[in-house]
């Protein structure tokens, strides 16, 4: 079982305003149609210069890849009709959790998304 403490070892006051803004931008890119490519580009460019953005990017990419997989499985289950409500739940959860991630990023925290497969 994973610990309940956030993965970020830095206090939120150690996160610069530019890092907070880029953290918010990564989440907003997910909402406007770039769920994997947008955060991936920001993460690849900034991961070596900021531990906050490295952790933020990893969490966000793991979340997006996990929920993409959940959406794909739900789509396949549409042929036996259980997938339709699952697709709705996955879609709503993705939007709501991304908004929570935006709020946490604006506070300078890394949000650990629930039900996420840790790939990175």
C-alpha positions as CSV (number, residue, x, y, z in Angstrom):
1,X,0.0,0.0,0.0
2,X,1.3,3.5,-0.9
3,X,2.0,6.0,1.8
4,X,-0.6,8.8,2.1
5,X,2.1,11.5,2.2
6,X,2.6,13.5,-1.0
7,X,5.7,12.6,-3.1
8,X,6.9,16.2,-3.1
9,X,9.6,16.7,-0.5
10,X,9.8,20.5,-1.0
11,X,7.6,22.8,1.0
12,X,5.1,24.7,-1.2
13,X,7.0,28.0,-0.4
14,X,10.1,26.6,-2.2
15,X,8.1,26.3,-5.5
16,X,8.6,29.4,-7.6
17,X,5.7,31.2,-9.3
18,X,7.0,30.2,-12.7
19,X,7.0,26.5,-11.6
20,X,3.5,26.9,-10.3
21,X,2.4,28.4,-13.6
22,X,4.0,25.6,-15.7
23,X,2.3,23.1,-13.4
24,X,-1.0,24.7,-14.0
25,X,-0.3,24.9,-17.8
26,X,0.4,21.1,-17.9
27,X,-3.0,20.4,-16.4
28,X,-4.9,22.9,-18.5
29,X,-3.3,21.4,-21.7
30,X,-5.0,18.2,-20.7
31,X,-8.4,19.9,-20.6
32,X,-8.1,21.7,-24.0
33,X,-7.2,18.6,-26.0
34,X,-3.6,17.7,-25.5
35,X,-3.9,15.1,-22.7
36,X,-0.5,13.4,-23.2
37,X,1.5,15.5,-25.7
38,X,1.1,18.8,-23.9
39,X,2.3,17.7,-20.4
40,X,4.9,15.4,-22.0
41,X,6.6,18.3,-23.8
42,X,6.6,20.5,-20.7
43,X,7.9,17.6,-18.6
44,X,10.7,16.7,-21.0
45,X,11.9,20.3,-21.2
46,X,11.7,21.1,-17.5
47,X,12.3,17.8,-15.6
48,X,16.0,18.3,-15.1
49,X,15.8,21.9,-13.9
50,X,12.9,21.5,-11.5
51,X,12.1,18.6,-9.1
52,X,8.6,20.0,-8.7
53,X,7.8,20.0,-12.4
54,X,9.5,16.5,-12.7
55,X,7.1,15.1,-10.1
56,X,4.1,17.1,-11.4
57,X,4.8,15.8,-14.9
58,X,5.2,12.2,-13.8
59,X,2.0,12.2,-11.8
60,X,0.1,13.9,-14.6
61,X,1.4,11.6,-17.4
62,X,0.7,8.5,-15.3
63,X,-2.8,9.7,-14.6
64,X,-3.5,10.5,-18.3
65,X,-2.1,7.1,-19.5
66,X,-4.0,5.2,-16.9
67,X,-7.3,6.9,-17.6
68,X,-6.7,6.5,-21.4
69,X,-6.4,2.8,-20.7
70,X,-9.5,2.8,-18.6
71,X,-11.4,4.6,-21.4
72,X,-10.2,2.1,-24.0
73,X,-11.3,-0.8,-21.9
74,X,-14.6,0.9,-21.3
75,X,-15.0,1.4,-25.0
76,X,-14.4,-2.3,-25.7
77,X,-17.0,-3.1,-23.1
78,X,-19.6,-1.0,-24.9
79,X,-20.3,-4.0,-27.0
80,X,-21.9,-5.7,-24.0
81,X,-23.5,-2.4,-22.9
82,X,-21.7,-2.1,-19.5
83,X,-19.1,0.1,-21.2
84,X,-21.4,3.0,-21.8
85,X,-21.8,4.0,-18.1
86,X,-18.1,3.2,-17.5
87,X,-17.1,5.6,-20.3
88,X,-19.2,8.3,-18.7
89,X,-17.7,7.7,-15.3
90,X,-14.1,7.7,-16.7
91,X,-14.8,10.9,-18.7
92,X,-16.3,12.7,-15.7
93,X,-13.6,11.5,-13.4
94,X,-10.9,12.6,-15.8
95,X,-12.3,16.2,-16.0
96,X,-13.0,16.5,-12.2
97,X,-9.6,15.1,-11.2
98,X,-7.8,17.3,-13.7
99,X,-9.5,20.4,-12.2
100,X,-8.5,19.2,-8.7
101,X,-4.9,18.9,-10.1
102,X,-5.1,22.5,-11.4
103,X,-6.1,23.7,-7.9
104,X,-3.3,21.8,-6.2
105,X,-0.8,23.0,-8.8
106,X,-1.8,26.6,-8.1
107,X,-1.1,25.9,-4.4
108,X,2.4,24.5,-5.3
109,X,1.5,20.9,-4.4
110,X,1.7,17.8,-6.4
111,X,-1.6,15.9,-6.5
112,X,-1.5,12.1,-6.4
113,X,-4.3,11.0,-8.6
114,X,-6.4,8.1,-7.4
115,X,-6.5,4.8,-9.3
116,X,-3.4,5.7,-11.2
117,X,-1.0,3.1,-12.5
118,X,2.6,4.3,-11.8
119,X,4.4,3.8,-15.1
120,X,7.0,6.6,-14.9
